Amino acid sequence: MKVIVDYDLCEANAVCQKSCPDVFRVEEDDSLTLLVAEIPERLRAQAEEAVRLCPRQALRLEG
């Protein structure tokens, strides 16, 4: 499974980073970086939570 980010919607408000810091990082320039290409099973629940909590609905899971 991987995360797809709609960077046009993303405001880099760090809600995803708080939910799943092993996958998401908000940089000092307020851009979002994905730290992994494929979400490991052990992080699935946290990644799903990050997607669910995204206030701009800029994230989705695929695969």
C-alpha positions as CSV (number, residue, x, y, z in Angstrom):
1,M,0.0,0.0,0.0
2,K,1.2,3.5,-0.7
3,V,0.0,7.0,0.1
4,I,-1.0,9.4,-2.7
5,V,-0.8,13.1,-1.9
6,D,-2.7,15.8,-3.7
7,Y,-0.1,18.5,-3.3
8,D,-2.6,21.1,-4.7
9,L,-4.9,20.4,-1.7
10,C,-2.2,19.8,1.0
11,E,-1.7,22.7,3.4
12,A,1.1,20.9,5.3
13,N,-0.6,21.4,8.6
14,A,1.1,18.4,10.1
15,V,-2.0,16.5,11.2
16,C,-0.7,13.5,9.2
17,Q,2.8,13.8,10.8
18,K,1.3,13.7,14.3
19,S,-0.7,10.6,13.4
20,C,2.1,8.8,11.5
21,P,5.5,10.4,11.9
22,D,7.3,7.3,10.3
23,V,5.5,8.1,7.0
24,F,5.0,11.9,6.9
25,R,7.2,14.8,7.6
26,V,6.4,18.5,7.3
27,E,9.5,20.5,6.3
28,E,10.5,23.9,7.5
29,D,9.3,25.4,4.2
30,D,5.8,23.9,4.9
31,S,6.1,21.2,2.3
32,L,5.1,17.6,3.0
33,T,7.6,14.8,2.5
34,L,6.7,11.1,2.3
35,L,9.4,9.2,4.2
36,V,8.5,5.8,2.7
37,A,7.3,4.7,-0.8
38,E,5.4,1.6,0.5
39,I,3.5,1.6,3.8
40,P,4.7,-1.3,5.9
41,E,1.9,-3.4,7.5
42,R,2.9,-2.3,11.0
43,L,2.1,1.3,10.1
44,R,-1.1,0.6,8.2
45,A,-3.4,1.7,11.1
46,Q,-1.5,5.0,11.7
47,A,-1.5,5.8,7.9
48,E,-5.2,5.1,7.7
49,E,-5.7,7.5,10.6
50,A,-3.6,10.2,9.0
51,V,-5.7,9.9,5.8
52,R,-8.9,10.0,7.8
53,L,-7.9,13.1,9.8
54,C,-6.5,15.1,6.9
55,P,-8.5,18.4,7.1
56,R,-8.1,19.0,3.3
57,Q,-8.6,15.4,2.2
58,A,-5.3,15.6,0.4
59,L,-4.3,12.1,1.2
60,R,-5.5,8.7,0.0
61,L,-4.2,5.1,0.2
62,E,-3.8,2.9,-2.8
63,G,-3.0,-0.7,-3.2
